[in-house]
Amino acid sequence: MLIKNGMVLLDGQLRECCVQLESNRIAEIAPTIRERPGEFVIDAADHYVLPGFIDLHTHGLQDAMPQRGDWLRYARLQLEHGVTACVPTLFAAPEELIDSMRQGLAETDRFRRTPNLLGFRLEFPYVAKAGAGLASALRPITPETTQALFEAGEGFIRIWDISPELPDAEAFVRWACDHSIVTSLAHTSATIEQARRVVEAGLRLVTHFYDTFDVPTMTDPGVYPAGLTDYILVEDRLTVEIIPDGVHVHPLLVEKTLRCKGLDRVAFVTDSVLGAGSPPGVYDGLYEGARVEVTPDRGVRRIPDDALSGSAMTQLRCFQQAVRRFGRSIPEASVLCSRTPAHVLGLNDQGVLDRGMRANIILLDRELNLKMTIMDGEIVYRADEPQR
């Protein structure tokens, strides 16, 4: 396959280049490449050619939710939004997590049928606080619970969230590092010192930064207090997730984070729930016994009380927000939505376009609309074709 005439993101710059694919890899990127006899050619004139999006934190998309059993449809829908790699995120009590992972492994044939799903992320049960109705799913850290979940995941647990203030948090982080699992600081009221200890133990990621983090309390009149978020901003070993919808995190705090951490230490994530990626409107049936209104800029909200159920973002929308709302260039937006997430997961052959990298590629038009998704060298989505 040959992609020609597009503006290709190469070495941090947009350049008019050709990209030649061979099997599931990028074989060549050059200003001109001779077309092979019989080669399929994509004319990408007036389009950006970028690495596929990578989402570290996502629960659902449109009408599909892995935790509810919709693994195959969810994987398909992600491709239709330009996501060539993501980590389905589960939040439930250990017994339900075990069932969900077993079902996911069976339905996806251990992810062989869904190569854009990288494994599991466990947001529960090792966090200190949760939203209404979810507290009963939380558990203390124990070797027995850890081993049961680890065995059920069969080596596919990629990210595991943890609150630093829980007893045995440091030992758990060291264990996770030994088993190549990324640990992420989450849902916490931890002190700076508690956070520093788990970072020393090997923790390197922060879950949806600012969300479910306490605001520091002033202890002396007129003296501005330092809190956990301040430590995270200056700790160079930590990469932070940000939901850039303007609802979960104030835009000023997003900008502050981008300036303090730099692009290489910020990953835009969706934290998407059922309804995300759907056209704006009111939906029945997505949530049992509830109607919801879906609006990208306001999230998914229940009717009639307007309670926030979660993010309505897609990773394409995150990319668009980076450019339109936060004034970043297209190469910079790609760092936030592809390169940094790849680095977090240790995906050395994804997140950028270069010779030898996996051929996971998206084409966007000049208005940043998704026109094509290529996964492992195969076209898996075209905007000009009807979708199932």
Order of alpha helices (4+ residues) and beta strands (2+ residues): beta-beta-beta-beta-beta-beta-alpha-beta-alpha-beta-alpha-beta-alpha-beta-alpha-beta-alpha-beta-alpha-beta-beta-beta-beta-beta-alpha-alpha-alpha-beta-beta-beta
